């Protein structure tokens, strides 16, 4: 359980970095658009939700 939570945080931080580099100031809206896609897995949704939290803070 701890490893899964740590992996989620690591992947979310990586996703947030990628979104910031690629989209700059619009990274949060890009992440929300990505989250709205129907082909995102449940793990991907969790990662994106954590990444959005990191981007907003």
mmJSON file of the N, C-alpha and C atoms, coordinates in Angstrom:
{"data_MODEL":{"atom_site":{
"group_PDB":["ATOM","ATOM","ATOM","ATOM","ATOM","ATOM","ATOM","ATOM","ATOM","ATOM","ATOM","ATOM","ATOM","ATOM","ATOM","ATOM","ATOM","ATOM","ATOM","ATOM","ATOM","ATOM","ATOM","ATOM","ATOM","ATOM","ATOM","ATOM","ATOM","ATOM","ATOM","ATOM","ATOM","ATOM","ATOM","ATOM","ATOM","ATOM","ATOM","ATOM","ATOM","ATOM","ATOM","ATOM","ATOM","ATOM","ATOM","ATOM","ATOM","ATOM","ATOM","ATOM","ATOM","ATOM","ATOM","ATOM","ATOM","ATOM","ATOM","ATOM","ATOM","ATOM","ATOM","ATOM","ATOM","ATOM","ATOM","ATOM","ATOM","ATOM","ATOM","ATOM","ATOM","ATOM","ATOM","ATOM","ATOM","ATOM","ATOM","ATOM","ATOM","ATOM","ATOM","ATOM","ATOM","ATOM","ATOM","ATOM","ATOM","ATOM","ATOM","ATOM","ATOM","ATOM","ATOM","ATOM","ATOM","ATOM","ATOM","ATOM","ATOM","ATOM","ATOM","ATOM","ATOM","ATOM","ATOM","ATOM","ATOM","ATOM","ATOM","ATOM","ATOM","ATOM","ATOM","ATOM","ATOM","ATOM","ATOM","ATOM","ATOM","ATOM","ATOM","ATOM","ATOM","ATOM","ATOM","ATOM","ATOM","ATOM","ATOM","ATOM","ATOM","ATOM","ATOM","ATOM","ATOM","ATOM","ATOM","ATOM","ATOM","ATOM","ATOM","ATOM","ATOM","ATOM","ATOM","ATOM","ATOM","ATOM","ATOM","ATOM","ATOM","ATOM","ATOM","ATOM","ATOM","ATOM","ATOM","ATOM","ATOM","ATOM","ATOM","ATOM","ATOM","ATOM","ATOM","ATOM","ATOM","ATOM","ATOM"],
"id":[1,2,3,4,5,6,7,8,9,10,11,12,13,14,15,16,17,18,19,20,21,22,23,24,25,26,27,28,29,30,31,32,33,34,35,36,37,38,39,40,41,42,43,44,45,46,47,48,49,50,51,52,53,54,55,56,57,58,59,60,61,62,63,64,65,66,67,68,69,70,71,72,73,74,75,76,77,78,79,80,81,82,83,84,85,86,87,88,89,90,91,92,93,94,95,96,97,98,99,100,101,102,103,104,105,106,107,108,109,110,111,112,113,114,115,116,117,118,119,120,121,122,123,124,125,126,127,128,129,130,131,132,133,134,135,136,137,138,139,140,141,142,143,144,145,146,147,148,149,150,151,152,153,154,155,156,157,158,159,160,161,162,163,164,165,166,167,168,169,170,171],
"type_symbol":["N","C","C","N","C","C","N","C","C","N","C","C","N","C","C","N","C","C","N","C","C","N","C","C","N","C","C","N","C","C","N","C","C","N","C","C","N","C","C","N","C","C","N","C","C","N","C","C","N","C","C","N","C","C","N","C","C","N","C","C","N","C","C","N","C","C","N","C","C","N","C","C","N","C","C","N","C","C","N","C","C","N","C","C","N","C","C","N","C","C","N","C","C","N","C","C","N","C","C","N","C","C","N","C","C","N","C","C","N","C","C","N","C","C","N","C","C","N","C","C","N","C","C","N","C","C","N","C","C","N","C","C","N","C","C","N","C","C","N","C","C","N","C","C","N","C","C","N","C","C","N","C","C","N","C","C","N","C","C","N","C","C","N","C","C","N","C","C","N","C","C"],
"label_atom_id":["N","CA","C","N","CA","C","N","CA","C","N","CA","C","N","CA","C","N","CA","C","N","CA","C","N","CA","C","N","CA","C","N","CA","C","N","CA","C","N","CA","C","N","CA","C","N","CA","C","N","CA","C","N","CA","C","N","CA","C","N","CA","C","N","CA","C","N","CA","C","N","CA","C","N","CA","C","N","CA","C","N","CA","C","N","CA","C","N","CA","C","N","CA","C","N","CA","C","N","CA","C","N","CA","C","N","CA","C","N","CA","C","N","CA","C","N","CA","C","N","CA","C","N","CA","C","N","CA","C","N","CA","C","N","CA","C","N","CA","C","N","CA","C","N","CA","C","N","CA","C","N","CA","C","N","CA","C","N","CA","C","N","CA","C","N","CA","C","N","CA","C","N","CA","C","N","CA","C","N","CA","C","N","CA","C","N","CA","C","N","CA","C","N","CA","C","N","CA","C"],
"label_alt_id":[null,null,null,null,null,null,null,null,null,null,null,null,null,null,null,null,null,null,null,null,null,null,null,null,null,null,null,null,null,null,null,null,null,null,null,null,null,null,null,null,null,null,null,null,null,null,null,null,null,null,null,null,null,null,null,null,null,null,null,null,null,null,null,null,null,null,null,null,null,null,null,null,null,null,null,null,null,null,null,null,null,null,null,null,null,null,null,null,null,null,null,null,null,null,null,null,null,null,null,null,null,null,null,null,null,null,null,null,null,null,null,null,null,null,null,null,null,null,null,null,null,null,null,null,null,null,null,null,null,null,null,null,null,null,null,null,null,null,null,null,null,null,null,null,null,null,null,null,null,null,null,null,null,null,null,null,null,null,null,null,null,null,null,null,null,null,null,null,null,null,null],
"label_comp_id":["UNK","UNK","UNK","UNK","UNK","UNK","UNK","UNK","UNK","UNK","UNK","UNK","UNK","UNK","UNK","UNK","UNK","UNK","UNK","UNK","UNK","UNK","UNK","UNK","UNK","UNK","UNK","UNK","UNK","UNK","UNK","UNK","UNK","UNK","UNK","UNK","UNK","UNK","UNK","UNK","UNK","UNK","UNK","UNK","UNK","UNK","UNK","UNK","UNK","UNK","UNK","UNK","UNK","UNK","UNK","UNK","UNK","UNK","UNK","UNK","UNK","UNK","UNK","UNK","UNK","UNK","UNK","UNK","UNK","UNK","UNK","UNK","UNK","UNK","UNK","UNK","UNK","UNK","UNK","UNK","UNK","UNK","UNK","UNK","UNK","UNK","UNK","UNK","UNK","UNK","UNK","UNK","UNK","UNK","UNK","UNK","UNK","UNK","UNK","UNK","UNK","UNK","UNK","UNK","UNK","UNK","UNK","UNK","UNK","UNK","UNK","UNK","UNK","UNK","UNK","UNK","UNK","UNK","UNK","UNK","UNK","UNK","UNK","UNK","UNK","UNK","UNK","UNK","UNK","UNK","UNK","UNK","UNK","UNK","UNK","UNK","UNK","UNK","UNK","UNK","UNK","UNK","UNK","UNK","UNK","UNK","UNK","UNK","UNK","UNK","UNK","UNK","UNK","UNK","UNK","UNK","UNK","UNK","UNK","UNK","UNK","UNK","UNK","UNK","UNK","UNK","UNK","UNK","UNK","UNK","UNK"],
"label_asym_id":["A","A","A","A","A","A","A","A","A","A","A","A","A","A","A","A","A","A","A","A","A","A","A","A","A","A","A","A","A","A","A","A","A","A","A","A","A","A","A","A","A","A","A","A","A","A","A","A","A","A","A","A","A","A","A","A","A","A","A","A","A","A","A","A","A","A","A","A","A","A","A","A","A","A","A","A","A","A","A","A","A","A","A","A","A","A","A","A","A","A","A","A","A","A","A","A","A","A","A","A","A","A","A","A","A","A","A","A","A","A","A","A","A","A","A","A","A","A","A","A","A","A","A","A","A","A","A","A","A","A","A","A","A","A","A","A","A","A","A","A","A","A","A","A","A","A","A","A","A","A","A","A","A","A","A","A","A","A","A","A","A","A","A","A","A","A","A","A","A","A","A"],
"label_entity_id":["1","1","1","1","1","1","1","1","1","1","1","1","1","1","1","1","1","1","1","1","1","1","1","1","1","1","1","1","1","1","1","1","1","1","1","1","1","1","1","1","1","1","1","1","1","1","1","1","1","1","1","1","1","1","1","1","1","1","1","1","1","1","1","1","1","1","1","1","1","1","1","1","1","1","1","1","1","1","1","1","1","1","1","1","1","1","1","1","1","1","1","1","1","1","1","1","1","1","1","1","1","1","1","1","1","1","1","1","1","1","1","1","1","1","1","1","1","1","1","1","1","1","1","1","1","1","1","1","1","1","1","1","1","1","1","1","1","1","1","1","1","1","1","1","1","1","1","1","1","1","1","1","1","1","1","1","1","1","1","1","1","1","1","1","1","1","1","1","1","1","1"],
"label_seq_id":[1,1,1,2,2,2,3,3,3,4,4,4,5,5,5,6,6,6,7,7,7,8,8,8,9,9,9,10,10,10,11,11,11,12,12,12,13,13,13,14,14,14,15,15,15,16,16,16,17,17,17,18,18,18,19,19,19,20,20,20,21,21,21,22,22,22,23,23,23,24,24,24,25,25,25,26,26,26,27,27,27,28,28,28,29,29,29,30,30,30,31,31,31,32,32,32,33,33,33,34,34,34,35,35,35,36,36,36,37,37,37,38,38,38,39,39,39,40,40,40,41,41,41,42,42,42,43,43,43,44,44,44,45,45,45,46,46,46,47,47,47,48,48,48,49,49,49,50,50,50,51,51,51,52,52,52,53,53,53,54,54,54,55,55,55,56,56,56,57,57,57],
"pdbx_PDB_ins_code":[null,null,null,null,null,null,null,null,null,null,null,null,null,null,null,null,null,null,null,null,null,null,null,null,null,null,null,null,null,null,null,null,null,null,null,null,null,null,null,null,null,null,null,null,null,null,null,null,null,null,null,null,null,null,null,null,null,null,null,null,null,null,null,null,null,null,null,null,null,null,null,null,null,null,null,null,null,null,null,null,null,null,null,null,null,null,null,null,null,null,null,null,null,null,null,null,null,null,null,null,null,null,null,null,null,null,null,null,null,null,null,null,null,null,null,null,null,null,null,null,null,null,null,null,null,null,null,null,null,null,null,null,null,null,null,null,null,null,null,null,null,null,null,null,null,null,null,null,null,null,null,null,null,null,null,null,null,null,null,null,null,null,null,null,null,null,null,null,null,null,null],
"Cartn_x":[0.821,0.0,0.876,1.918,2.795,3.524,3.942,4.649,3.742,2.497,1.551,1.338,1.19,0.997,2.241,3.408,4.659,4.791,4.442,4.497,3.524,2.352,1.365,1.925,2.532,3.119,4.238,5.096,6.21,5.719,4.744,4.221,3.468,2.762,2.053,3.034,4.12,5.13,5.762,6.021,6.588,5.606,4.343,3.306,3.163,3.211,3.104,4.28,5.487,6.665,6.51,6.069,5.872,4.832,3.729,2.678,3.16,3.927,4.468,5.416,6.272,7.216,6.503,5.508,4.834,3.804,3.071,1.945,2.132,3.138,3.392,2.245,1.736,0.677,-0.653,-0.851,-2.116,-2.031,-1.079,-0.866,-2.07,-2.707,-3.855,-5.0,-5.292,-6.396,-6.067,-4.801,-4.399,-4.58,-4.256,-4.438,-5.911,-6.743,-8.181,-8.77,-8.281,-8.731,-8.316,-7.09,-6.591,-7.406,-7.797,-8.594,-9.984,-10.507,-11.859,-11.911,-10.77,-10.763,-11.302,-12.077,-12.682,-11.703,-10.547,-9.62,-8.594,-8.741,-7.809,-8.199,-7.209,-7.464,-7.703,-8.125,-8.37,-7.059,-5.949,-4.647,-4.258,-4.473,-4.173,-4.985,-6.24,-7.088,-6.536,-6.113,-5.553,-4.288,-3.432,-2.19,-2.507,-3.435,-3.785,-4.409,-5.241,-5.846,-4.777,-3.804,-2.692,-1.846,-1.624,-0.832,-1.535,-2.849,-3.606,-3.466,-3.527,-3.334,-1.948,-0.928,0.423,0.549,-0.087,-0.007,-0.735,-1.802,-2.578,-1.924,-1.052,-0.405,0.875],
"Cartn_y":[-1.183,0.0,1.262,1.263,2.43,2.631,1.514,1.618,2.181,1.766,2.262,3.764,4.22,5.651,6.455,5.906,6.58,6.642,5.564,5.528,6.537,6.665,7.64,9.057,9.377,10.709,10.973,9.975,10.138,10.353,9.551,9.692,11.01,11.453,12.725,13.885,13.822,14.878,14.913,13.747,13.679,14.232,13.875,14.371,15.883,16.403,17.848,18.569,18.018,18.622,18.636,17.523,17.419,18.439,18.541,19.481,20.922,21.251,22.609,22.944,21.991,22.224,22.395,21.571,21.573,22.684,22.985,23.908,25.207,25.29,26.527,26.904,28.124,28.637,27.904,27.241,26.544,25.057,24.695,23.288,22.682,23.454,22.922,22.615,23.529,23.288,22.129,21.985,20.858,19.543,19.533,18.323,17.986,18.993,18.757,18.234,18.745,18.221,16.764,16.468,15.104,14.182,14.673,13.897,13.595,14.468,14.297,13.264,12.855,11.883,10.536,9.848,8.574,7.403,7.522,6.402,6.392,7.255,7.311,6.234,5.46,4.382,4.95,4.12,4.582,5.023,4.327,4.741,6.091,6.248,7.514,8.664,8.384,9.413,9.823,8.847,9.146,9.98,9.625,10.368,11.795,11.954,13.288,14.139,13.544,14.304,14.798,13.947,14.36,15.433,15.275,16.268,17.631,17.619,18.879,19.536,18.746,19.306,19.948,19.273,19.83,21.098,21.123,22.304,23.503,23.241,24.327,24.912,24.157,24.669,25.401],
"Cartn_z":[0.0,0.0,0.0,0.817,0.864,-0.452,-1.063,-2.34,-3.427,-3.415,-4.409,-4.241,-3.016,-2.751,-3.151,-2.852,-3.227,-4.744,-5.422,-6.881,-7.478,-6.882,-7.348,-7.236,-6.094,-5.912,-6.908,-7.133,-8.068,-9.492,-9.915,-11.271,-11.436,-10.399,-10.469,-10.571,-9.837,-9.914,-11.299,-11.863,-13.207,-14.241,-14.109,-15.025,-14.905,-13.689,-13.479,-14.123,-13.977,-14.625,-16.14,-16.687,-18.127,-18.609,-17.896,-18.294,-18.2,-17.164,-17.034,-18.176,-18.526,-19.616,-20.948,-21.177,-22.473,-22.613,-21.535,-21.631,-20.86,-20.023,-19.289,-18.36,-18.54,-17.659,-17.814,-18.929,-19.164,-18.806,-17.971,-17.619,-16.9,-16.026,-15.278,-16.231,-17.137,-18.071,-19.015,-19.398,-20.241,-19.495,-18.215,-17.413,-17.259,-17.089,-16.963,-18.267,-19.398,-20.692,-20.851,-20.449,-20.532,-19.626,-18.468,-17.517,-18.067,-18.902,-19.447,-20.571,-21.071,-22.165,-21.683,-22.513,-22.088,-22.05,-22.673,-22.73,-21.6,-20.608,-19.49,-18.469,-18.047,-17.083,-15.686,-14.782,-13.411,-12.749,-13.052,-12.523,-13.12,-14.407,-15.069,-14.499,-14.168,-13.546,-12.185,-11.407,-10.087,-10.223,-11.176,-11.4,-11.825,-12.759,-13.229,-12.132,-11.298,-10.193,-9.229,-8.919,-8.05,-8.728,-10.027,-10.766,-10.772,-10.922,-10.891,-9.527,-8.465,-7.114,-6.994,-7.535,-7.472,-8.299,-9.447,-10.311,-9.702,-8.983,-8.4,-7.157,-6.53,-5.31,-5.608],
"occupancy":[1.0,1.0,1.0,1.0,1.0,1.0,1.0,1.0,1.0,1.0,1.0,1.0,1.0,1.0,1.0,1.0,1.0,1.0,1.0,1.0,1.0,1.0,1.0,1.0,1.0,1.0,1.0,1.0,1.0,1.0,1.0,1.0,1.0,1.0,1.0,1.0,1.0,1.0,1.0,1.0,1.0,1.0,1.0,1.0,1.0,1.0,1.0,1.0,1.0,1.0,1.0,1.0,1.0,1.0,1.0,1.0,1.0,1.0,1.0,1.0,1.0,1.0,1.0,1.0,1.0,1.0,1.0,1.0,1.0,1.0,1.0,1.0,1.0,1.0,1.0,1.0,1.0,1.0,1.0,1.0,1.0,1.0,1.0,1.0,1.0,1.0,1.0,1.0,1.0,1.0,1.0,1.0,1.0,1.0,1.0,1.0,1.0,1.0,1.0,1.0,1.0,1.0,1.0,1.0,1.0,1.0,1.0,1.0,1.0,1.0,1.0,1.0,1.0,1.0,1.0,1.0,1.0,1.0,1.0,1.0,1.0,1.0,1.0,1.0,1.0,1.0,1.0,1.0,1.0,1.0,1.0,1.0,1.0,1.0,1.0,1.0,1.0,1.0,1.0,1.0,1.0,1.0,1.0,1.0,1.0,1.0,1.0,1.0,1.0,1.0,1.0,1.0,1.0,1.0,1.0,1.0,1.0,1.0,1.0,1.0,1.0,1.0,1.0,1.0,1.0,1.0,1.0,1.0,1.0,1.0,1.0],
"B_iso_or_equiv":[0.0,0.0,0.0,0.0,0.0,0.0,0.0,0.0,0.0,0.0,0.0,0.0,0.0,0.0,0.0,0.0,0.0,0.0,0.0,0.0,0.0,0.0,0.0,0.0,0.0,0.0,0.0,0.0,0.0,0.0,0.0,0.0,0.0,0.0,0.0,0.0,0.0,0.0,0.0,0.0,0.0,0.0,0.0,0.0,0.0,0.0,0.0,0.0,0.0,0.0,0.0,0.0,0.0,0.0,0.0,0.0,0.0,0.0,0.0,0.0,0.0,0.0,0.0,0.0,0.0,0.0,0.0,0.0,0.0,0.0,0.0,0.0,0.0,0.0,0.0,0.0,0.0,0.0,0.0,0.0,0.0,0.0,0.0,0.0,0.0,0.0,0.0,0.0,0.0,0.0,0.0,0.0,0.0,0.0,0.0,0.0,0.0,0.0,0.0,0.0,0.0,0.0,0.0,0.0,0.0,0.0,0.0,0.0,0.0,0.0,0.0,0.0,0.0,0.0,0.0,0.0,0.0,0.0,0.0,0.0,0.0,0.0,0.0,0.0,0.0,0.0,0.0,0.0,0.0,0.0,0.0,0.0,0.0,0.0,0.0,0.0,0.0,0.0,0.0,0.0,0.0,0.0,0.0,0.0,0.0,0.0,0.0,0.0,0.0,0.0,0.0,0.0,0.0,0.0,0.0,0.0,0.0,0.0,0.0,0.0,0.0,0.0,0.0,0.0,0.0,0.0,0.0,0.0,0.0,0.0,0.0],
"pdbx_formal_charge":[null,null,null,null,null,null,null,null,null,null,null,null,null,null,null,null,null,null,null,null,null,null,null,null,null,null,null,null,null,null,null,null,null,null,null,null,null,null,null,null,null,null,null,null,null,null,null,null,null,null,null,null,null,null,null,null,null,null,null,null,null,null,null,null,null,null,null,null,null,null,null,null,null,null,null,null,null,null,null,null,null,null,null,null,null,null,null,null,null,null,null,null,null,null,null,null,null,null,null,null,null,null,null,null,null,null,null,null,null,null,null,null,null,null,null,null,null,null,null,null,null,null,null,null,null,null,null,null,null,null,null,null,null,null,null,null,null,null,null,null,null,null,null,null,null,null,null,null,null,null,null,null,null,null,null,null,null,null,null,null,null,null,null,null,null,null,null,null,null,null,null],
"auth_seq_id":[1,1,1,2,2,2,3,3,3,4,4,4,5,5,5,6,6,6,7,7,7,8,8,8,9,9,9,10,10,10,11,11,11,12,12,12,13,13,13,14,14,14,15,15,15,16,16,16,17,17,17,18,18,18,19,19,19,20,20,20,21,21,21,22,22,22,23,23,23,24,24,24,25,25,25,26,26,26,27,27,27,28,28,28,29,29,29,30,30,30,31,31,31,32,32,32,33,33,33,34,34,34,35,35,35,36,36,36,37,37,37,38,38,38,39,39,39,40,40,40,41,41,41,42,42,42,43,43,43,44,44,44,45,45,45,46,46,46,47,47,47,48,48,48,49,49,49,50,50,50,51,51,51,52,52,52,53,53,53,54,54,54,55,55,55,56,56,56,57,57,57],
"auth_comp_id":["UNK","UNK","UNK","UNK","UNK","UNK","UNK","UNK","UNK","UNK","UNK","UNK","UNK","UNK","UNK","UNK","UNK","UNK","UNK","UNK","UNK","UNK","UNK","UNK","UNK","UNK","UNK","UNK","UNK","UNK","UNK","UNK","UNK","UNK","UNK","UNK","UNK","UNK","UNK","UNK","UNK","UNK","UNK","UNK","UNK","UNK","UNK","UNK","UNK","UNK","UNK","UNK","UNK","UNK","UNK","UNK","UNK","UNK","UNK","UNK","UNK","UNK","UNK","UNK","UNK","UNK","UNK","UNK","UNK","UNK","UNK","UNK","UNK","UNK","UNK","UNK","UNK","UNK","UNK","UNK","UNK","UNK","UNK","UNK","UNK","UNK","UNK","UNK","UNK","UNK","UNK","UNK","UNK","UNK","UNK","UNK","UNK","UNK","UNK","UNK","UNK","UNK","UNK","UNK","UNK","UNK","UNK","UNK","UNK","UNK","UNK","UNK","UNK","UNK","UNK","UNK","UNK","UNK","UNK","UNK","UNK","UNK","UNK","UNK","UNK","UNK","UNK","UNK","UNK","UNK","UNK","UNK","UNK","UNK","UNK","UNK","UNK","UNK","UNK","UNK","UNK","UNK","UNK","UNK","UNK","UNK","UNK","UNK","UNK","UNK","UNK","UNK","UNK","UNK","UNK","UNK","UNK","UNK","UNK","UNK","UNK","UNK","UNK","UNK","UNK","UNK","UNK","UNK","UNK","UNK","UNK"],
"auth_asym_id":["A","A","A","A","A","A","A","A","A","A","A","A","A","A","A","A","A","A","A","A","A","A","A","A","A","A","A","A","A","A","A","A","A","A","A","A","A","A","A","A","A","A","A","A","A","A","A","A","A","A","A","A","A","A","A","A","A","A","A","A","A","A","A","A","A","A","A","A","A","A","A","A","A","A","A","A","A","A","A","A","A","A","A","A","A","A","A","A","A","A","A","A","A","A","A","A","A","A","A","A","A","A","A","A","A","A","A","A","A","A","A","A","A","A","A","A","A","A","A","A","A","A","A","A","A","A","A","A","A","A","A","A","A","A","A","A","A","A","A","A","A","A","A","A","A","A","A","A","A","A","A","A","A","A","A","A","A","A","A","A","A","A","A","A","A","A","A","A","A","A","A"],
"auth_atom_id":["N","CA","C","N","CA","C","N","CA","C","N","CA","C","N","CA","C","N","CA","C","N","CA","C","N","CA","C","N","CA","C","N","CA","C","N","CA","C","N","CA","C","N","CA","C","N","CA","C","N","CA","C","N","CA","C","N","CA","C","N","CA","C","N","CA","C","N","CA","C","N","CA","C","N","CA","C","N","CA","C","N","CA","C","N","CA","C","N","CA","C","N","CA","C","N","CA","C","N","CA","C","N","CA","C","N","CA","C","N","CA","C","N","CA","C","N","CA","C","N","CA","C","N","CA","C","N","CA","C","N","CA","C","N","CA","C","N","CA","C","N","CA","C","N","CA","C","N","CA","C","N","CA","C","N","CA","C","N","CA","C","N","CA","C","N","CA","C","N","CA","C","N","CA","C","N","CA","C","N","CA","C","N","CA","C","N","CA","C","N","CA","C","N","CA","C","N","CA","C"],
"pdbx_PDB_model_num":[1,1,1,1,1,1,1,1,1,1,1,1,1,1,1,1,1,1,1,1,1,1,1,1,1,1,1,1,1,1,1,1,1,1,1,1,1,1,1,1,1,1,1,1,1,1,1,1,1,1,1,1,1,1,1,1,1,1,1,1,1,1,1,1,1,1,1,1,1,1,1,1,1,1,1,1,1,1,1,1,1,1,1,1,1,1,1,1,1,1,1,1,1,1,1,1,1,1,1,1,1,1,1,1,1,1,1,1,1,1,1,1,1,1,1,1,1,1,1,1,1,1,1,1,1,1,1,1,1,1,1,1,1,1,1,1,1,1,1,1,1,1,1,1,1,1,1,1,1,1,1,1,1,1,1,1,1,1,1,1,1,1,1,1,1,1,1,1,1,1,1]
}}}
